[in-house]
């Protein structure tokens, strides 16, 4: 069971071009959403909602907006970086079976959200935990997920009738896939490369880098009897 869990973590990918368009069985979709809904949340507020978007017309309208935002980003790049970006597909909005838009309602459980008084973004972090649960459950079910982030929040609010006070955090493309690549798309296309764990691990203070093994001595310390 432990190895199966880590296998799901390793196989999870941000999917763009591999969706088959086949429908997601209702029982599978329910399990994936239940996994997302079981995520921990600050003050047990469960500040998320899930908007299911199977309608092709709605997805076409969203895709047009996303492609326009792609051009905005492309125009901000220098020539070399733009050449790399040109090869990268950023969405699978129409190829996937449906979109799932995950939202954040900061008023859920307010006022007096237990645990949010000092960290205002704790509720947003909770929504991200729900998204991660959804993503891992979908991977375990043989589905792919792609997070689309090339959009303006006000546009998506208007498209889906989301109240002004509710924040759309993610449009997730979801559906069966033909394969999951061994290497993430951005690494395969040379956009960025994953840095090693050692570079991200600090001991005691930020900037004091040391391997995890330093915290786990291999030889037990002798215990004095005097």
C-alpha positions as CSV (number, residue, x, y, z in Angstrom):
1,X,0.0,0.0,0.0
2,X,2.8,2.4,0.8
3,X,4.5,1.9,-2.5
4,X,1.2,2.3,-4.4
5,X,0.7,5.7,-2.7
6,X,4.2,6.9,-3.7
7,X,3.6,5.5,-7.3
8,X,0.6,7.8,-7.6
9,X,2.7,10.7,-6.4
10,X,5.3,10.0,-9.0
11,X,2.9,9.4,-11.9
12,X,0.8,12.6,-11.3
13,X,1.2,15.0,-14.3
14,X,-0.2,18.2,-15.5
15,X,-1.9,16.9,-18.6
16,X,-2.4,18.9,-21.8
17,X,-2.4,16.9,-25.0
18,X,-3.1,13.3,-23.8
19,X,-6.9,13.5,-23.1
20,X,-9.0,11.0,-25.0
21,X,-12.3,12.8,-24.6
22,X,-14.0,9.7,-23.3
23,X,-16.6,10.2,-20.6
24,X,-15.8,9.9,-16.9
25,X,-18.0,7.3,-15.2
26,X,-20.3,8.8,-12.6
27,X,-19.0,6.6,-9.8
28,X,-15.4,7.5,-10.6
29,X,-16.2,11.2,-10.7
30,X,-18.0,11.0,-7.4
31,X,-15.0,9.3,-5.7
32,X,-12.6,11.9,-7.0
33,X,-14.9,14.7,-5.8
34,X,-15.3,13.0,-2.4
35,X,-11.5,12.8,-2.1
36,X,-11.3,16.5,-2.8
37,X,-14.1,17.3,-0.3
38,X,-12.3,15.3,2.4
39,X,-9.3,17.6,2.4
40,X,-8.3,19.3,5.6
41,X,-9.4,23.0,5.9
42,X,-8.7,25.8,8.3
43,X,-11.4,25.9,11.0
44,X,-13.2,23.1,9.2
45,X,-14.7,25.7,6.9
46,X,-14.4,23.7,3.7
47,X,-14.3,26.9,1.8
48,X,-14.3,25.3,-1.6
49,X,-17.0,24.6,-4.2
50,X,-16.7,22.5,-7.4
51,X,-18.4,23.7,-10.6
52,X,-18.6,21.0,-13.2
53,X,-18.4,22.2,-16.8
54,X,-19.3,19.6,-19.4
55,X,-20.9,22.0,-21.9
56,X,-18.7,22.4,-25.0
57,X,-20.0,25.9,-25.8
58,X,-18.9,27.2,-22.4
59,X,-15.5,25.5,-22.7
60,X,-15.0,27.0,-26.2
61,X,-15.7,30.4,-24.8
62,X,-13.2,29.8,-22.0
63,X,-10.6,28.5,-24.4
64,X,-10.8,31.6,-26.6
65,X,-10.1,33.7,-23.5
66,X,-7.2,31.5,-22.5
67,X,-5.6,31.6,-25.9
68,X,-5.8,35.4,-25.8
69,X,-4.1,35.4,-22.5
70,X,-1.4,33.1,-23.9
71,X,-0.6,35.8,-26.4
72,X,-0.4,38.4,-23.7
73,X,2.2,36.3,-21.9
74,X,4.1,35.4,-25.1
75,X,4.5,39.1,-25.9
76,X,6.2,39.6,-22.6
77,X,9.0,37.1,-23.4
78,X,12.3,37.7,-25.1
79,X,12.9,36.0,-28.5
80,X,14.6,32.9,-27.2
81,X,12.1,32.3,-24.4
82,X,9.2,32.9,-26.8
83,X,10.6,30.2,-29.1
84,X,10.5,27.7,-26.3
85,X,7.1,28.8,-25.2
86,X,5.7,28.4,-28.7
87,X,6.2,24.6,-28.5
88,X,4.3,24.3,-25.2
89,X,0.6,23.4,-25.1
90,X,-0.9,25.2,-22.1
91,X,-4.4,23.6,-22.0
92,X,-6.6,20.7,-22.8
93,X,-9.9,22.5,-22.4
94,X,-11.8,20.9,-25.4
95,X,-9.9,17.6,-25.5
96,X,-10.7,16.7,-21.9
97,X,-14.0,15.2,-20.8
98,X,-15.1,18.1,-18.6
99,X,-13.8,21.1,-16.7
100,X,-13.9,21.3,-12.9
101,X,-13.6,24.9,-11.5
102,X,-12.6,25.0,-7.9
103,X,-13.6,28.2,-6.0
104,X,-12.8,29.8,-2.7
105,X,-15.4,31.4,-0.5
106,X,-13.6,33.5,2.3
107,X,-17.0,34.1,4.0
108,X,-17.6,30.4,4.7
109,X,-17.5,30.0,8.4
110,X,-16.8,33.7,9.0
111,X,-16.5,35.6,11.2
112,X,-14.1,34.0,13.6
113,X,-12.6,31.3,11.4
114,X,-10.5,29.3,13.8
115,X,-6.9,29.4,12.7
116,X,-7.2,32.2,10.1
117,X,-6.8,35.3,12.3
118,X,-3.0,35.6,11.7
119,X,-2.8,34.1,8.2
120,X,-5.4,35.5,5.9
121,X,-4.5,33.1,3.1
122,X,-5.1,29.9,5.2
123,X,-8.5,29.4,3.6
124,X,-6.9,29.6,0.1
125,X,-4.3,27.1,1.2
126,X,-7.2,24.8,2.2
127,X,-8.6,25.0,-1.3
128,X,-5.2,24.0,-2.7
129,X,-5.2,21.0,-0.5
130,X,-8.6,20.0,-1.9
131,X,-7.2,20.4,-5.4
132,X,-4.2,18.2,-4.6
133,X,-6.5,15.5,-3.2
134,X,-8.6,15.7,-6.3
135,X,-5.5,15.4,-8.5
136,X,-4.1,12.4,-6.7
137,X,-7.4,10.6,-6.6
138,X,-7.9,11.2,-10.3
139,X,-4.4,9.8,-11.0
140,X,-5.2,6.7,-9.0
141,X,-8.4,6.3,-11.0
142,X,-6.5,6.4,-14.3
143,X,-7.6,10.0,-15.2
144,X,-5.5,13.0,-16.1
145,X,-5.8,16.5,-14.7
146,X,-4.5,19.8,-16.2
147,X,-4.6,23.0,-14.3
148,X,-5.3,26.0,-16.5
149,X,-4.1,29.3,-15.1
150,X,-4.1,31.6,-18.2
151,X,-7.3,33.4,-17.3
152,X,-8.6,36.6,-15.6
153,X,-10.7,35.8,-12.6
154,X,-13.4,38.3,-13.5
155,X,-13.9,36.7,-16.9
156,X,-14.4,33.3,-15.3
157,X,-16.8,34.7,-12.7
158,X,-18.9,36.1,-15.5
159,X,-18.8,33.0,-17.6
160,X,-20.0,30.7,-14.8
161,X,-22.1,33.1,-12.7
162,X,-19.7,32.9,-9.7
163,X,-20.5,35.6,-7.1
164,X,-18.1,38.5,-6.9
165,X,-17.0,37.6,-3.3
166,X,-16.1,34.1,-4.4
167,X,-12.7,33.5,-6.0
168,X,-12.2,31.0,-8.9
169,X,-8.9,29.3,-7.9
170,X,-8.5,26.8,-10.7
171,X,-10.0,25.5,-13.9
172,X,-9.1,21.8,-14.0
173,X,-9.3,19.8,-17.2
174,X,-10.3,16.2,-16.2
175,X,-10.7,13.0,-18.2
176,X,-9.3,9.7,-19.3
177,X,-5.9,9.9,-21.0
178,X,-3.9,7.9,-23.5
179,X,-0.8,8.1,-21.3
180,X,1.0,10.0,-18.6
181,X,4.5,11.1,-19.5
182,X,7.5,10.0,-17.4
183,X,8.8,13.6,-17.5
184,X,6.7,16.8,-17.0
185,X,5.9,18.8,-20.1
186,X,7.9,21.9,-19.0
187,X,11.0,19.8,-18.4
188,X,10.6,17.9,-21.7
189,X,10.4,21.2,-23.6
190,X,13.3,22.8,-21.7
191,X,11.3,25.6,-20.0
192,X,12.5,24.7,-16.5
193,X,14.1,21.8,-14.7
194,X,13.3,20.3,-11.3
195,X,15.8,21.3,-8.6
196,X,17.1,18.6,-6.2
197,X,15.7,18.1,-2.8
198,X,19.0,19.2,-1.2
199,X,18.7,22.6,-2.7
200,X,15.2,23.1,-1.2
201,X,16.1,21.7,2.3
202,X,17.3,24.1,5.1
203,X,18.5,23.1,8.6
204,X,17.6,25.4,11.5
205,X,17.6,28.7,9.5
206,X,16.8,29.6,5.9
207,X,20.0,29.4,3.8
208,X,21.6,26.8,6.0
209,X,21.4,23.9,3.6
210,X,22.1,20.3,4.8
211,X,21.0,16.9,3.7
212,X,18.0,15.2,5.5
213,X,20.4,12.5,6.6
214,X,22.0,15.0,9.1
215,X,18.7,14.8,11.0
216,X,18.8,11.0,11.1
217,X,22.0,9.7,12.6
218,X,22.8,6.2,11.6
219,X,24.5,5.3,14.8
220,X,22.6,5.5,18.1
221,X,24.1,7.7,20.7
222,X,25.6,5.9,23.8
223,X,23.6,6.4,26.9
224,X,25.7,7.2,30.0
225,X,25.1,5.0,33.1
226,X,26.9,7.4,35.5
